[in-house]
């Protein structure tokens, strides 16, 4: 029962973190492409597509900082107080986002989205919590279920937006704020209090033990580079396929949400079974899955609505299995560096990719939205080839280590 409550709490917090990140995705494209000119969509007279790309970028910047330091802070100060603080703070961020939309204030919207992202970087804490407290097959399954919850957030956020925005553009954000407060209540039940310990200050930990410090280790540096390239394609897809649907299919917020339901439903269902053990080399499996993901993203570059729709639906299946393979493999191979820091590094790559692709999209979408999608697909394809090469390089070393051990 204790483990079940722990896993349920982790999955709820994971669900809410990606729900908050994905809430604006179906709301913003119609506002900035077809909406009336106001202080939100015509700030300083800048092109609406440029404002849209910057609006997408600020939340991942906050996530980047949060995921880089929150995991390490939780290693030092405990999972419970960090999860409580970040859940309550992110709820406040959603309230400020709603206020910014109601007042048509673009600067306040950017500030609120940045702060929300900063505190929603708690996914690294949640992953580390499961890696700490669970072992063996149960840990593998729990991390896979958490991935399913994270994927479900990408479904639930746009779905929540699509079916409540009719009551007002601020309503989805107030609902998300209330759900986060519920998640904080579950944390108080699932995680016991721990005695306070003396040691470095939070600022010293954040400065000296952030996830990027792991890049001093060659294996983790390679993992970071490969994962960054892979997630560049994934984030290009997440950020710009709604805009592609608006331009190619003239979809509105509710229609985008329905498409997202199909894609994320497949991804969530796949994640529930993706944690099963396999005798195949993990990096070989991940490389093959990344190829399929790249093909799905590239299909949108054809500019045909139905070909792109097939790609959108197909994307979720290989991506869910890829995440399960890489996270379990990283937890097993690099856990000695601190699960909070390792999981923070994985989450950080996703956030950094969000920023890079939003910045690239700010330029490329001024010419053609398909360009940023094709560029992302190319990055994911490169990651696939690099993973397969890495697998071939590491296999002889592992066989040598086994021989020495047997001797």
C-alpha positions in Angstrom: 0.0 0.0 0.0 2.8 2.4 0.9 4.6 1.8 -2.5 1.3 2.1 -4.3 0.6 5.5 -2.7 4.2 6.6 -3.5 3.8 5.7 -7.2 0.4 7.3 -7.5 1.7 10.5 -6.0 4.7 10.5 -8.3 2.5 9.9 -11.3 0.1 12.7 -10.4 2.9 15.2 -10.0 4.4 14.1 -13.3 1.0 14.4 -15.0 0.5 17.9 -13.6 4.0 19.1 -14.5 3.6 18.3 -18.2 -0.1 19.4 -18.1 1.1 22.9 -17.1 3.8 23.0 -19.8 1.4 21.9 -22.5 -1.7 23.9 -21.6 -0.9 26.9 -23.8 -0.1 24.8 -26.9 -3.6 24.7 -28.4 -4.6 28.1 -27.0 -1.7 30.3 -28.3 -1.6 29.4 -32.1 -5.1 30.6 -32.8 -4.6 33.7 -30.6 -1.4 34.8 -32.4 -2.4 33.7 -35.9 -6.1 34.6 -36.1 -6.7 36.6 -32.9 -7.3 40.4 -32.7 -4.4 42.7 -32.2 -4.0 43.7 -28.5 -1.3 44.0 -25.9 -0.7 40.2 -25.9 -0.6 39.4 -29.6 0.8 42.7 -31.0 3.3 43.7 -28.3 5.6 46.6 -29.5 4.3 46.0 -33.0 6.4 42.8 -33.4 5.3 40.0 -35.8 2.8 37.7 -34.0 4.7 34.5 -35.0 7.8 36.0 -33.4 5.9 36.7 -30.2 4.4 33.2 -30.3 7.9 31.6 -30.5 9.2 33.7 -27.6 6.1 32.8 -25.6 6.9 29.1 -26.2 10.5 29.7 -25.2 10.2 31.2 -21.7 8.6 28.3 -20.0 11.4 25.9 -21.1 14.0 28.4 -19.9 12.5 28.2 -16.5 12.3 24.4 -16.8 16.0 24.3 -17.8 17.1 26.1 -14.6 14.7 24.2 -12.4 15.6 20.8 -13.6 19.3 21.6 -13.5 19.2 22.4 -9.8 16.0 21.0 -8.2 17.2 17.3 -8.4 20.5 18.1 -6.7 18.7 20.3 -4.1 16.4 17.4 -3.3 19.5 15.1 -2.9 20.7 17.5 -0.2 17.5 18.8 1.5 15.0 15.9 0.9 12.4 15.2 -1.7 9.4 16.1 0.5 10.1 19.9 1.2 11.2 20.5 -2.4 8.1 18.8 -3.9 5.8 20.8 -1.5 7.4 24.1 -2.4 7.5 23.6 -6.1 3.9 22.4 -6.3 2.6 25.4 -4.4 4.7 27.8 -6.4 3.7 26.4 -9.7 0.1 26.7 -8.7 0.7 30.4 -8.1 2.4 30.6 -11.5 -0.8 29.4 -13.2 -2.9 32.0 -11.4 -0.5 34.7 -12.7 -0.7 33.3 -16.2 -4.5 33.5 -16.1 -4.2 37.1 -14.9 -1.8 38.0 -17.7 -4.2 36.6 -20.3 -7.2 38.4 -18.8 -5.3 41.7 -18.8 -3.7 41.1 -22.3 -0.2 41.7 -20.8 2.5 40.0 -22.8 5.3 40.9 -20.3 3.4 39.5 -17.4 2.5 36.4 -19.4 6.3 35.8 -20.1 7.1 36.3 -16.4 4.4 33.9 -15.2 5.3 31.2 -17.7 9.0 31.5 -16.8 8.2 31.1 -13.0 5.9 28.2 -13.6 8.5 26.4 -15.7 11.1 27.1 -13.0 9.0 25.3 -10.4 7.6 22.6 -12.7 11.2 21.2 -13.1 10.2 18.9 -10.3 10.1 15.8 -12.6 13.7 15.1 -11.8 12.8 15.0 -8.1 9.9 12.6 -8.7 12.1 10.3 -10.8 14.8 10.3 -8.2 12.2 9.6 -5.5 11.1 6.4 -7.3 14.7 5.4 -8.1 15.6 5.8 -4.4 12.7 4.0 -2.8 12.0 1.2 -5.2 14.2 -1.6 -6.5 14.3 -4.2 -9.3 11.4 -4.8 -11.6 9.1 -2.6 -9.5 11.4 0.4 -10.0 11.5 -0.3 -13.8 7.7 -0.5 -14.0 7.2 2.6 -11.7 9.5 4.7 -13.9 7.7 3.5 -17.0 4.3 4.4 -15.3 5.7 7.8 -14.5 6.7 8.2 -18.1 3.1 7.3 -19.0 1.8 10.0 -16.6 4.2 12.5 -18.2 3.0 11.6 -21.6 -0.6 11.8 -20.4 0.1 15.3 -19.3 0.8 16.2 -22.9 -2.6 14.8 -23.7 -4.5 16.2 -20.7 -3.1 19.7 -20.9 -4.3 20.4 -24.5 -7.5 18.5 -23.8 -8.2 20.5 -20.7 -7.6 23.7 -22.7 -9.7 22.6 -25.6 -12.8 21.7 -23.6 -12.7 24.5 -21.0 -11.5 27.5 -23.0 -15.1 28.0 -24.1 -15.8 29.2 -20.5 -12.9 31.7 -20.7 -9.3 31.6 -21.7 -8.2 31.8 -18.0 -10.3 28.8 -16.8 -7.8 26.0 -17.8 -5.0 27.7 -15.8 -7.2 28.0 -12.6 -8.1 24.3 -12.9 -4.4 23.4 -13.2 -3.5 25.5 -10.1 -6.2 23.7 -8.0 -4.9 20.3 -9.2 -1.3 21.2 -8.1 -2.5 22.0 -4.6 -4.1 18.6 -4.5 -0.8 17.1 -5.5 0.9 18.9 -2.7 -1.6 17.4 -0.2 -0.8 13.9 -1.5 2.9 14.6 -1.0 2.3 15.3 2.7 0.7 11.9 3.1 3.0 9.8 0.9 6.3 11.1 2.1 7.2 11.1 5.8 9.0 14.0 7.3 12.8 13.6 7.6 15.0 15.2 10.2 16.8 18.3 9.0 20.5 17.9 8.4 23.4 20.3 8.5 25.5 21.0 5.5 26.0 23.3 2.5 23.4 26.1 1.9 20.9 25.7 -0.8 22.7 28.4 -2.9 26.0 26.4 -2.5 24.3 23.2 -3.6 22.6 24.9 -6.5 25.9 26.4 -7.7 28.2 23.4 -7.1 26.0 20.3 -7.6 23.7 21.2 -10.4 23.1 18.7 -13.2 25.6 20.3 -15.6 28.4 19.3 -13.3 27.9 15.7 -14.4 29.2 16.7 -17.8 32.7 16.4 -16.4 32.2 12.6 -16.8 32.7 11.4 -20.4 29.8 8.9 -20.4 27.3 11.4 -19.1 28.7 14.0 -21.5 28.0 11.7 -24.4 24.6 10.9 -23.1 23.8 14.6 -22.8 24.8 15.3 -26.4 22.8 12.4 -27.8 19.8 13.1 -25.7 19.9 16.8 -26.6 19.9 16.0 -30.3 17.0 13.5 -29.9 14.9 15.9 -27.9 15.5 18.7 -30.3 13.3 16.8 -32.8 10.8 15.9 -30.1 10.4 19.5 -28.9 10.2 20.9 -32.4 7.3 18.5 -32.9 5.5 19.3 -29.6 5.9 23.1 -30.1 5.1 23.5 -33.8 2.8 20.7 -34.9 -0.2 22.8 -33.5 0.9 25.8 -35.6 1.3 23.4 -38.6 -2.3 22.2 -38.0 -3.5 25.8 -38.0 -1.7 26.7 -41.2 -2.3 23.5 -43.1 -5.7 22.3 -41.8 -7.1 25.6 -40.4 -7.7 23.9 -37.1 -9.0 25.7 -34.0 -8.1 25.1 -30.3 -10.7 22.3 -29.9 -9.6 20.5 -33.1 -6.0 20.7 -32.1 -6.9 19.2 -28.7 -8.7 16.3 -30.3 -5.7 15.5 -32.5 -3.5 15.6 -29.4 -5.9 13.2 -27.6 -5.2 10.6 -30.3 -1.5 11.0 -30.4 -1.0 11.2 -26.6 -3.5 8.4 -26.0 -1.3 6.1 -28.1 1.9 7.3 -26.3 0.4 6.9 -22.9 -0.9 3.4 -23.6 2.5 2.4 -25.0 4.3 3.7 -21.9 2.3 1.4 -19.6 4.0 -1.6 -21.3 7.4 0.0 -22.2 9.1 -1.0 -18.9 9.3 -4.7 -19.7 12.8 -6.3 -19.6 14.5 -7.0 -22.9 17.8 -8.9 -23.7 18.5 -6.5 -26.6 21.2 -3.9 -26.0 19.5 -0.8 -24.7 21.4 1.7 -26.9 20.7 -0.4 -30.0 17.0 -0.4 -29.2 17.0 3.3 -28.5 18.7 4.0 -31.8 16.2 2.1 -33.8 13.3 3.8 -31.9 14.8 7.2 -32.6 14.9 6.5 -36.4 11.1 5.8 -36.3 10.5 9.0 -34.3 12.5 11.0 -36.8 10.4 9.6 -39.7 7.2 10.5 -37.9 8.3 14.1 -37.4 9.6 14.4 -41.0 6.3 13.3 -42.4 4.9 16.8 -41.5 7.4 18.3 -43.9 5.4 16.9 -46.8 2.8 19.6 -46.2 -0.1 17.1 -46.8 -2.6 17.2 -44.0 -3.4 13.4 -44.0 0.3 12.3 -44.3 1.1 14.6 -41.4 -1.8 13.3 -39.4 -0.5 9.7 -39.7 2.9 11.0 -38.6 1.4 12.7 -35.6 -0.5 9.6 -34.5 2.5 7.3 -35.1 4.9 9.5 -33.1 3.7 8.5 -29.7 4.5 4.8 -29.9 8.3 4.8 -30.5 8.8 7.8 -28.3 7.2 6.1 -25.3 9.4 3.1 -25.7 12.5 5.2 -26.2 12.0 7.1 -23.0 11.5 3.9 -21.0 14.7 2.4 -22.4 16.9 5.5 -21.9 15.8 6.4 -18.4 16.1 2.9 -16.9 19.5 2.4 -18.6 20.7 5.8 -17.2 19.4 5.0 -13.7 21.3 1.7 -13.7 24.5 2.8 -15.3 25.0 6.3 -13.7 23.0 6.1 -10.5 26.2 6.3 -8.4 26.4 10.0 -9.3 23.1 10.7 -7.5 19.7 9.8 -8.9 18.4 13.3 -8.5 21.3 14.8 -10.5 21.2 12.1 -13.2 17.4 12.4 -13.7 17.9 16.2 -13.5 20.4 16.0 -16.4 17.9 14.0 -18.5 15.1 16.5 -17.8 17.5 19.4 -18.5 18.3 18.2 -22.0 14.5 18.3 -22.8 14.3 21.8 -21.5 17.3 23.0 -23.3 16.0 21.5 -26.5 12.7 23.4 -26.0 14.6 26.6 -25.8 16.8 25.9 -28.8 13.9 24.8 -31.1 11.7 27.7 -30.0 14.6 30.0 -30.9 15.1 28.3 -34.2 11.4 28.4 -34.8 11.3 32.1 -34.2 13.3 32.5 -37.4 12.3 29.5 -39.5 8.6 29.8 -39.1 8.8 33.3 -40.6 9.7 31.4 -43.9 7.8 28.1 -43.5 6.8 26.2 -40.3 7.8 22.9 -42.0 11.5 24.0 -41.9 11.7 23.8 -38.1 10.0 20.4 -38.2 12.4 19.0 -40.8 15.4 20.4 -38.9 14.2 18.7 -35.7 13.7 15.4 -37.6 17.3 15.6 -38.9 18.6 16.1 -35.3 16.7 13.1 -34.0 18.0 11.0 -36.9 21.6 12.0 -36.1 21.0 11.0 -32.5 19.9 7.6 -33.7 23.1 7.0 -35.6 25.2 8.2 -32.7 23.5 5.9 -30.2 24.1 2.9 -32.4 27.8 3.8 -32.8 28.1 4.3 -29.0 26.6 0.8 -28.5 29.2 -0.7 -30.8 32.0 1.2 -29.0 30.9 0.2 -25.5 30.3 -3.5 -26.1 34.0 -4.5 -26.3 34.7 -2.7 -23.1 31.9 -4.4 -21.3 32.9 -7.8 -22.5 36.5 -7.1 -21.3 35.2 -6.1 -17.9 33.2 -9.3 -17.7 36.2 -11.4 -18.6 38.3 -9.7 -15.9 35.5 -10.3 -13.3 35.3 -14.0 -14.2 39.0 -14.4 -14.0 
